[in-house]
Amino acid sequence: MKSHFDNPLVEQRELLAGKRVIELDDRAVIRITGSDRHEWLNAMLSQRLDRLGVGDSAEALQLDAQGHIEQDFQLIEDGESTWLICYSANASKLLRWFDMVIFRSKVEVADASGDFAVVASFGHPIADAAKGNASSLTWQDPWMSEPSGSVRYADAAGREPWPLYLNLIAKHELAEILGQYQPAGSLAFDALRVAAQRPWQPNEIDEKTLPHELDWLSSAVHLSKGCYRGQEAVAKVHNLGHPPRRIVMLHLDGTADVDAAAGDSVWQGEREIGLVTTASQHFELGPIALAVVARTADDTVEWQVRSAGIENAHPIAATAQTIVPPTAGAAAGIREKRSGLLG
């Protein structure tokens, strides 16, 4: 993606107003057909997908056996096919894995990235003015909605707006449809995303990431569906333990002589507590960032961000805004515990 086309702050405002769109050229599109596709997907991924109806969209995670996130998916159902949007760098590996686990299921998987582009819009699906309708292949982000079959650790009231739609646009129609909107770049997209406290692949994911750490249970995990790889680890952390790390939003000193960047280290006194995953300049909030830090980090004191790429750069003062609290998890028996306290 291009970083910007004009002033990124203006792009942010106009994205939220529905006047601009972004072509997400780092996303791949996979088409899944066959009568067993819903049950097949439901058995592999973290979300409940066996009841997808025409026009439904959902988010799901592919986890390893220890519950670490391998892949994030956006899914769209049109009645004949289920469409998956994923990070393109992982698409080839994913397609090979899908082929290996079809077994006898009535499922067919095809790479549709050559036929469709993924275009992000805010506030509404992309409208085709020439035809007088909106794209029928549109994913609506559930991030701001109440969790269904799951739980949210964060206080949603602390988030800025994030009315995101991902639209699958046939490539032969792309130029015509994009001509109806002004373009925006990745700087504007990331700034709005950070303000909404929205994790995104690949930025917030490494080989150790658990969905609990990013509050991703709220939109992409169903806690009471049938078995899938990683389910036992997800349930154990949520019910009995705490995620070892957690995501926070940082408000950064705007007078610093350097800008924060992904990969910069986060410090509490002389203790390194985590890393910046996404940094941006928001049109209202100023310099902000998402960071993944140790669960025990104290959000009530001032932190520092130290540059990973600029030698001898002065640290940037940072104030943390809690997203996932240190107390997240350990949910088993919470009603009984509360009753004991009240009794």
Secondary structure as UniProt FT lines:
FT   HELIX           8..16
FT   TURN            17..18
FT   STRAND          20..23
FT   TURN            25..26
FT   STRAND          27..33
FT   TURN            35..36
FT   HELIX           37..44
FT   TURN            50..51
FT   TURN            54..55
FT   STRAND          57..63
FT   TURN            65..66
FT   STRAND          69..77
FT   STRAND          82..87
FT   HELIX           88..90
FT   HELIX           91..101
FT   TURN            103..104
FT   STRAND          108..111
FT   TURN            113..115
FT   STRAND          116..122
FT   STRAND          127..128
FT   TURN            129..132
FT   STRAND          133..134
FT   STRAND          138..140
FT   TURN            143..144
FT   HELIX           156..158
FT   STRAND          164..170
FT   HELIX           171..178
FT   TURN            179..180
FT   STRAND          182..183
FT   HELIX           186..195
FT   TURN            196..197
FT   TURN            201..204
FT   TURN            207..208
FT   HELIX           211..214
FT   TURN            215..216
FT   HELIX           217..220
FT   TURN            223..224
FT   TURN            229..230
FT   HELIX           231..240
FT   STRAND          245..252
FT   TURN            254..255
FT   TURN            262..263
FT   STRAND          265..268
FT   TURN            269..270
FT   STRAND          271..282
FT   TURN            283..285
FT   STRAND          286..294
FT   TURN            295..296
FT   TURN            299..300
FT   STRAND          303..306
FT   TURN            311..312
FT   STRAND          316..322
FT   TURN            326..327
FT   TURN            332..333
FT   HELIX           334..342
//
